[in-house]
Amino acid sequence: MSGASVAIVILNYNGRNYLERFLPSVIASTYAHKKIVVADNASNDDSIEYVQKHFPTVELIVNTQNDGFAGGYNWALQHVEADYYVLLNSDVEVPDNWIEPIIELMEQHPDIGAAQPKMIAYNDRSSFEYAGACGGWIDCLGYPFSRGRVFDVLEKDLGQYDRIQDIFWATGAALFIRSSLFHSTGGFNTDFFAHQEEIDLCWRIQLAGYRIVVVPESKVFHVGAGTLPRGGRKVFLNFRNNLMMLYNNLPLTERIMTISIRFALDAISAWKGLFTGDADFYKAIVRAHIAFIKWMISGKKRYAANAVPIKQLKGVYHGPIVWEYFVRNKHKFSDIVKQEPVKEV
């Protein structure tokens, strides 16, 4: 049993109902050297009072403003000391022994910088959950997908992805990360506010020479879309942030080519949305492109050190996933990535 200290940090914004439902399962976790921190992101419900009254053993820190997922965690983790952080969404139910398999593996392998458990849908426990499923991948154009989830298609969990594997990104809904590495890589990029900041961080972790893995022996249950509902704001953040991530992390030549292609593909998606009656989707993508261009000329760019072509990293599909999904009608990860590279751990 590892003696490493673990801080489970739950960023909360108006999530009193989720805390009531799911915090007891987190408290029941059997890992001996843990502490639980609720970092409140300026909620205006009764979250703070509820935690103080019903969970007095939980450490509570309170932000004075809502800094989003990225800024909220950057702020919170300045106040938390532990060997490992577990960034856990408030809408996740955990079994009692979910921490041990991941921490023991990371202790045995110092080159593993971050990891995630298997993410199962809380409301359909036979299916993977959208946010990370069984480990995040990315394609050559920067489209994220997962072992068990491609775009909006979720697979049933039949044990098909139960090997420990190197991945490109670990879900921000249940992210295990070495605390020293979180800080040395600069944490989350606060320009993102929310969505895909964990992919950006994991990209930088790989560039720093560390691995990202999924440990399916650890399994948690995620409600999903618990803090930011689906809609125009979500679409805007996803499209804008993905472009910002590509701009920051790709070498110059690849950056220019990839973003040019993505602008064209995004435009196709926007027009498709408009012609099928989803004007909000169209407007969100247009707004995302405008915001990205403004950001690009604003001087806020934050280039990753030691950028390399994306195909040199782990968890990358070397082709365009949009071709496989929309043209070749392949909707399962196992149909697209025929043979996963085995990494002995």
C-alpha positions as semicolon CSV with decimal commas, in nm:
position;residue;x (nm);y (nm);z (nm)
1;M;0,000;0,000;0,000
2;S;0,135;0,338;-0,103
3;G;0,206;0,602;0,158
4;A;0,174;0,887;-0,091
5;S;-0,064;1,163;0,009
6;V;-0,366;1,227;-0,213
7;A;-0,589;1,535;-0,218
8;I;-0,927;1,482;-0,382
9;V;-1,028;1,830;-0,491
10;I;-1,387;1,889;-0,597
11;L;-1,451;2,221;-0,770
12;N;-1,807;2,324;-0,690
13;Y;-2,034;2,582;-0,846
14;N;-2,397;2,571;-0,732
15;G;-2,367;2,196;-0,697
16;R;-2,530;2,146;-0,359
17;N;-2,750;1,861;-0,492
18;Y;-2,450;1,679;-0,637
19;L;-2,252;1,720;-0,315
20;E;-2,542;1,574;-0,120
21;R;-2,569;1,275;-0,355
22;F;-2,205;1,195;-0,427
23;L;-1,977;1,335;-0,157
24;P;-2,060;1,047;0,083
25;S;-1,913;0,798;-0,166
26;V;-1,593;1,003;-0,188
27;I;-1,564;1,018;0,190
28;A;-1,605;0,639;0,201
29;S;-1,299;0,588;-0,022
30;T;-1,064;0,340;0,146
31;Y;-0,732;0,500;0,051
32;A;-0,563;0,575;0,383
33;H;-0,360;0,888;0,304
34;K;-0,633;1,105;0,152
35;K;-0,795;1,434;0,224
36;I;-1,103;1,579;0,059
37;V;-1,124;1,943;-0,040
38;V;-1,430;2,121;-0,176
39;A;-1,318;2,433;-0,360
40;D;-1,620;2,654;-0,402
41;N;-1,616;2,872;-0,714
42;A;-1,835;3,156;-0,578
43;S;-2,159;2,959;-0,561
44;N;-2,478;3,148;-0,489
45;D;-2,674;2,845;-0,365
46;D;-2,633;2,696;-0,017
47;S;-2,340;2,469;-0,107
48;I;-2,101;2,621;0,148
49;E;-2,345;2,602;0,439
50;Y;-2,443;2,249;0,343
51;V;-2,085;2,120;0,342
52;Q;-2,005;2,295;0,669
53;K;-2,308;2,142;0,838
54;H;-2,313;1,790;0,698
55;F;-1,948;1,716;0,610
56;P;-1,736;1,879;0,881
57;T;-1,434;1,656;0,799
58;V;-1,417;1,797;0,445
59;E;-1,182;2,091;0,395
60;L;-1,362;2,388;0,240
61;I;-1,195;2,674;0,052
62;V;-1,401;2,953;-0,101
63;N;-1,323;3,164;-0,406
64;T;-1,461;3,516;-0,432
65;Q;-1,544;3,483;-0,802
66;N;-1,630;3,213;-1,054
67;D;-1,307;3,153;-1,245
68;G;-1,442;2,859;-1,444
69;F;-1,294;2,510;-1,440
70;A;-0,946;2,616;-1,546
71;G;-0,904;2,925;-1,332
72;G;-1,094;2,775;-1,041
73;Y;-0,863;2,477;-1,014
74;N;-0,552;2,688;-1,065
75;W;-0,665;2,906;-0,776
76;A;-0,768;2,615;-0,554
77;L;-0,454;2,406;-0,600
78;Q;-0,236;2,692;-0,482
79;H;-0,390;2,620;-0,140
80;V;-0,366;2,239;-0,142
81;E;-0,060;2,032;-0,053
82;A;-0,030;1,663;-0,141
83;D;0,184;1,430;-0,349
84;Y;-0,104;1,373;-0,591
85;Y;-0,412;1,569;-0,684
86;V;-0,734;1,401;-0,793
87;L;-0,950;1,658;-0,968
88;L;-1,299;1,515;-0,932
89;N;-1,624;1,653;-1,068
90;S;-1,901;1,698;-0,814
91;D;-2,132;1,473;-1,021
92;V;-1,919;1,156;-0,989
93;E;-2,000;0,855;-0,773
94;V;-1,699;0,646;-0,674
95;P;-1,658;0,295;-0,530
96;D;-1,457;0,257;-0,212
97;N;-1,133;0,129;-0,375
98;W;-1,107;0,351;-0,682
99;I;-0,790;0,537;-0,575
100;E;-0,553;0,251;-0,492
101;P;-0,497;0,099;-0,841
102;I;-0,399;0,430;-0,996
103;I;-0,177;0,563;-0,718
104;E;0,004;0,230;-0,682
105;L;0,075;0,226;-1,056
106;M;0,198;0,587;-1,057
107;E;0,420;0,518;-0,758
108;Q;0,575;0,223;-0,942
109;H;0,626;0,421;-1,263
110;P;0,763;0,775;-1,209
111;D;0,728;0,847;-1,582
112;I;0,346;0,843;-1,552
113;G;0,248;1,204;-1,500
114;A;-0,131;1,176;-1,507
115;A;-0,397;0,908;-1,524
116;Q;-0,769;0,845;-1,525
117;P;-1,010;0,567;-1,425
118;K;-1,268;0,410;-1,653
119;M;-1,563;0,650;-1,685
120;I;-1,904;0,482;-1,681
121;A;-2,237;0,660;-1,733
122;Y;-2,412;0,704;-1,399
123;N;-2,757;0,667;-1,555
124;D;-2,663;0,370;-1,778
125;R;-2,401;0,159;-1,608
126;S;-2,355;-0,064;-1,910
127;S;-2,219;0,227;-2,117
128;F;-1,911;0,442;-2,120
129;E;-1,954;0,808;-2,029
130;Y;-1,884;1,090;-2,274
131;A;-1,615;1,269;-2,072
132;G;-1,315;1,045;-2,124
133;A;-1,479;0,700;-2,148
134;C;-1,182;0,459;-2,118
135;G;-0,905;0,704;-2,210
136;G;-0,878;1,006;-2,434
137;W;-0,722;1,009;-2,780
138;I;-0,686;1,277;-3,047
139;D;-0,655;1,271;-3,425
140;C;-0,409;1,446;-3,656
141;L;-0,641;1,748;-3,683
142;G;-0,696;1,787;-3,310
143;Y;-1,039;1,626;-3,278
144;P;-1,063;1,453;-2,938
145;F;-1,229;1,114;-2,897
146;S;-1,200;0,825;-2,653
147;R;-1,171;0,452;-2,617
148;G;-1,544;0,388;-2,603
149;R;-1,669;0,724;-2,736
150;V;-1,636;0,871;-3,084
151;F;-1,808;1,208;-3,127
152;D;-2,152;1,148;-2,969
153;V;-2,159;0,767;-3,003
154;L;-2,107;0,584;-2,674
155;E;-2,015;0,216;-2,670
156;K;-2,129;-0,043;-2,418
157;D;-1,858;-0,145;-2,172
158;L;-1,796;-0,511;-2,254
159;G;-1,444;-0,518;-2,113
160;Q;-1,302;-0,448;-2,459
161;Y;-1,075;-0,170;-2,333
162;D;-0,975;-0,313;-1,996
163;R;-0,598;-0,303;-2,050
164;I;-0,389;-0,029;-1,899
165;Q;-0,291;0,187;-2,194
166;D;-0,104;0,502;-2,286
167;I;-0,351;0,769;-2,392
168;F;-0,326;1,128;-2,515
169;W;-0,545;1,290;-2,250
170;A;-0,709;1,201;-1,922
171;T;-1,055;1,329;-1,839
172;G;-1,084;1,638;-1,624
173;A;-1,382;1,476;-1,450
174;A;-1,150;1,240;-1,259
175;L;-0,793;1,347;-1,326
176;F;-0,507;1,198;-1,123
177;I;-0,192;1,409;-1,154
178;R;0,135;1,454;-0,971
179;S;0,102;1,782;-0,783
180;S;0,458;1,890;-0,868
181;L;0,389;1,832;-1,237
182;F;0,065;2,029;-1,232
183;H;0,252;2,331;-1,103
184;S;0,572;2,289;-1,309
185;T;0,373;2,272;-1,635
186;G;0,178;2,586;-1,546
187;G;-0,152;2,421;-1,458
188;F;-0,455;2,484;-1,672
189;N;-0,463;2,759;-1,931
190;T;-0,711;3,006;-1,781
191;D;-0,796;3,149;-2,123
192;F;-1,003;2,833;-2,177
193;F;-1,241;2,898;-1,884
194;A;-1,392;2,550;-1,934
195;H;-1,374;2,261;-2,184
196;Q;-1,062;2,092;-2,324
197;E;-0,825;2,251;-2,075
198;E;-0,739;1,902;-1,951
199;I;-0,644;1,797;-2,306
200;D;-0,420;2,102;-2,336
201;L;-0,257;2,022;-2,001
202;C;-0,202;1,656;-2,090
203;W;-0,046;1,763;-2,419
204;R;0,206;1,973;-2,228
205;I;0,267;1,687;-1,985
206;Q;0,362;1,461;-2,275
207;L;0,587;1,730;-2,418
208;A;0,757;1,742;-2,077
209;G;0,845;1,373;-2,117
210;Y;0,574;1,208;-1,908
211;R;0,311;0,951;-1,995
212;I;-0,068;0,966;-1,956
213;V;-0,244;0,637;-1,885
214;V;-0,589;0,492;-1,822
215;V;-0,629;0,234;-1,546
216;P;-0,958;0,052;-1,613
217;E;-0,937;-0,145;-1,289
218;S;-1,050;0,181;-1,132
219;K;-1,406;0,262;-1,239
220;V;-1,625;0,561;-1,151
221;F;-1,975;0,673;-1,248
222;H;-2,026;1,017;-1,401
223;V;-2,355;1,198;-1,454
224;G;-2,202;1,430;-1,716
225;A;-2,283;1,785;-1,831
226;G;-2,342;1,859;-1,466
227;T;-2,214;2,214;-1,444
228;L;-2,243;2,363;-1,793
229;P;-2,551;2,256;-1,990
230;R;-2,527;2,161;-2,355
231;G;-2,603;2,447;-2,591
232;G;-2,450;2,749;-2,759
233;R;-2,206;2,831;-2,480
234;K;-2,075;2,474;-2,472
235;V;-2,032;2,464;-2,852
236;F;-1,857;2,802;-2,848
237;L;-1,607;2,695;-2,582
238;N;-1,533;2,360;-2,744
239;F;-1,461;2,505;-3,089
240;R;-1,270;2,810;-2,964
241;N;-1,064;2,621;-2,708
242;N;-0,970;2,345;-2,949
243;L;-0,823;2,600;-3,189
244;M;-0,637;2,773;-2,905
245;M;-0,494;2,440;-2,796
246;L;-0,370;2,361;-3,146
247;Y;-0,215;2,707;-3,180
248;N;-0,031;2,678;-2,849
249;N;0,103;2,324;-2,881
250;L;0,185;2,255;-3,247
251;P;0,511;2,346;-3,422
252;L;0,477;2,646;-3,654
253;T;0,438;2,472;-3,992
254;E;0,197;2,210;-3,859
255;R;0,006;2,479;-3,670
256;I;-0,062;2,682;-3,985
257;M;-0,169;2,380;-4,189
258;T;-0,384;2,218;-3,920
259;I;-0,569;2,533;-3,819
260;S;-0,639;2,619;-4,184
261;I;-0,796;2,277;-4,236
262;R;-0,990;2,304;-3,913
263;F;-1,132;2,643;-4,009
264;A;-1,268;2,487;-4,327
265;L;-1,413;2,182;-4,150
266;D;-1,564;2,399;-3,877
267;A;-1,728;2,611;-4,145
268;I;-1,881;2,300;-4,300
269;S;-2,017;2,197;-3,959
270;A;-2,159;2,545;-3,904
271;W;-2,336;2,560;-4,241
272;K;-2,469;2,208;-4,192
273;G;-2,615;2,318;-3,861
274;L;-2,774;2,624;-4,018
275;F;-2,929;2,429;-4,306
276;T;-3,070;2,169;-4,066
277;G;-3,236;2,437;-3,855
278;D;-2,982;2,476;-3,574
279;A;-2,902;2,846;-3,603
280;D;-2,758;2,857;-3,249
281;F;-2,496;2,598;-3,346
282;Y;-2,400;2,805;-3,651
283;K;-2,375;3,125;-3,446
284;A;-2,167;2,956;-3,176
285;I;-1,905;2,839;-3,427
286;V;-1,890;3,182;-3,592
287;R;-1,845;3,342;-3,251
288;A;-1,577;3,085;-3,164
289;H;-1,376;3,168;-3,478
290;I;-1,403;3,541;-3,416
291;A;-1,298;3,496;-3,052
292;F;-1,005;3,277;-3,156
293;I;-0,880;3,536;-3,407
294;K;-0,907;3,811;-3,143
295;W;-0,721;3,592;-2,894
296;M;-0,455;3,509;-3,154
297;I;-0,369;3,876;-3,205
298;S;-0,408;3,968;-2,837
299;G;-0,064;3,852;-2,725
300;K;-0,207;3,599;-2,476
301;K;-0,062;3,303;-2,662
302;R;0,125;3,054;-2,449
303;Y;0,345;2,834;-2,665
304;A;0,436;2,494;-2,527
305;A;0,803;2,423;-2,478
306;N;0,960;2,154;-2,695
307;A;0,666;2,132;-2,937
308;V;0,689;1,831;-3,167
309;P;0,466;1,702;-3,449
310;I;0,154;1,560;-3,291
311;K;0,209;1,218;-3,449
312;Q;0,516;1,169;-3,230
313;L;0,300;1,159;-2,916
314;K;0,103;0,872;-2,760
315;G;-0,270;0,833;-2,809
316;V;-0,278;0,995;-3,153
317;Y;-0,472;0,858;-3,451
318;H;-0,267;0,957;-3,753
319;G;-0,562;1,002;-3,987
320;P;-0,863;1,237;-3,978
321;I;-1,136;1,090;-3,762
322;V;-1,403;1,291;-3,944
323;W;-1,330;1,082;-4,255
324;E;-1,363;0,756;-4,064
325;Y;-1,680;0,863;-3,885
326;F;-1,877;1,055;-4,146
327;V;-1,754;0,899;-4,472
328;R;-1,657;0,543;-4,379
329;N;-1,933;0,521;-4,115
330;K;-1,704;0,386;-3,842
331;H;-1,847;0,483;-3,506
332;K;-1,650;0,264;-3,263
333;F;-1,300;0,330;-3,140
334;S;-1,204;-0,033;-3,206
335;D;-1,317;-0,002;-3,569
336;I;-1,096;0,303;-3,623
337;V;-0,790;0,216;-3,414
338;K;-0,752;-0,146;-3,520
339;Q;-0,469;-0,246;-3,289
340;E;-0,381;-0,047;-2,984
341;P;-0,010;-0,015;-2,908
342;V;0,060;-0,228;-2,600
343;K;0,266;-0,059;-2,330
344;E;0,389;-0,284;-2,053
345;V;0,346;-0,121;-1,712
